Structures are given as structure tokens and as C-alpha cells.
Amino acid sequence: MNTYKASVRVAQSGGISRMVVWVHVNAQNRIAAQSLLEAQYGRGNVVIGPTLAR
């Protein structure tokens, strides 16, 4: 398992505005990491990544 980091858009609480945060996910490869992120945050909300975290 590898750790990948990515930048994703999330909704701020109590409003309609969005902010971008860095998240980490454990996956076997980059494609699996992308799939996990899209499943959790929604398709199109992954801004940067995933890239291997070192």
C-alpha cells in the first residue's frame, strides 16, 4: 500500500462556498487512489493529484 496526496474541493459548513484542502489516501496505485477520491468527494472535485506522498 502506498500513500497518495491530492487536493480536493469540499463544501464549507453552513454555506454554498467551497474550499480546497489537501487529503491523503492509501491505495495500491494512482488509478485506485483517484477512484477512491472520486467516490468520496465526487467526480470532478479532485483538483490536483493524486501524487505519491513521500
C-alpha positions as CSV (number, residue, x, y, z in Angstrom):
1,M,0.0,0.0,0.0
2,N,1.2,3.5,-0.9
3,T,0.1,6.8,0.5
4,Y,-1.1,9.4,-2.1
5,K,-1.9,13.1,-1.6
6,A,-4.4,15.1,-3.5
7,S,-6.1,18.5,-3.5
8,V,-9.9,18.3,-3.4
9,R,-12.8,20.7,-3.3
10,V,-15.1,20.5,-0.3
11,A,-18.2,22.5,0.7
12,Q,-17.8,24.7,3.7
13,S,-20.2,24.1,6.5
14,G,-23.3,26.3,6.5
15,G,-22.7,27.8,3.1
16,I,-22.6,27.2,-0.6
17,S,-19.0,28.3,-1.0
18,R,-16.2,25.7,-1.5
19,M,-12.6,25.5,-0.3
20,V,-9.7,23.4,-1.5
21,V,-7.9,21.1,1.0
22,W,-5.1,18.5,0.8
23,V,-6.0,14.9,1.7
24,H,-4.2,11.6,2.0
25,V,-5.4,8.2,0.8
26,N,-3.9,4.8,1.0
27,A,-4.1,2.8,-2.3
28,Q,-2.2,0.2,-4.4
29,N,-1.7,2.6,-7.3
30,R,-2.5,6.1,-8.6
31,I,-5.6,4.9,-10.5
32,A,-7.0,3.2,-7.4
33,A,-6.3,6.4,-5.4
34,Q,-8.2,8.5,-8.0
35,S,-11.2,6.2,-7.8
36,L,-11.3,6.3,-4.0
37,L,-11.1,10.1,-4.0
38,E,-13.8,10.5,-6.6
39,A,-16.0,8.1,-4.7
40,Q,-15.6,10.1,-1.5
41,Y,-15.6,13.7,-2.8
42,G,-17.5,13.4,-6.0
43,R,-16.4,13.3,-9.6
44,G,-14.7,16.5,-10.7
45,N,-13.8,17.6,-7.2
46,V,-10.2,16.3,-7.4
47,V,-8.2,19.4,-8.2
48,I,-4.6,18.2,-8.1
49,G,-3.3,14.7,-7.9
50,P,-3.2,12.1,-6.7
51,T,0.6,12.0,-6.4
52,L,2.7,9.7,-4.3
53,A,3.4,11.2,-0.8
54,R,6.9,10.9,0.4
